[in-house]
Amino acid sequence: MLEIKTKLKSIRKEKNYTQGFVAEKLGISLRAYTKIENGETQLTIERLGEIIEILHINPNEIFNSDICDDESKNKKAENLSVANDSISLIQHYEETISILKEHIETLKELIHKK
């Protein structure tokens, strides 16, 4: 199976996106993104989710390879399920954090009115 970094680079090039474009969308330096594609830095599931969104791809494109046996397919399906669950969980936590921040602001306003 191709490594994730190789898949990301290949897909980015297919889409005619530069490393600079992806880095800018991520809010990181070109060097930081280059390190991701070169495997010089650890790619978190959060960052992978952001890159997947920027590239407008299905996570399956990252985790599937062209040729694989049944065992590999099962492992990939499990990995994809974990990745999708992780991304969903992260999104849920981000939404919860946003709601809690709104509650905090409302409480601060109420305290200042007294």
Summary of the structure (lengths in Angstrom):
residues: 114
radius of gyration: 18.5
end to end distance: 62.5
largest distance: 67.6
contacts: 266
relative contact order: 0.11
helix: 76%
strand: 0%
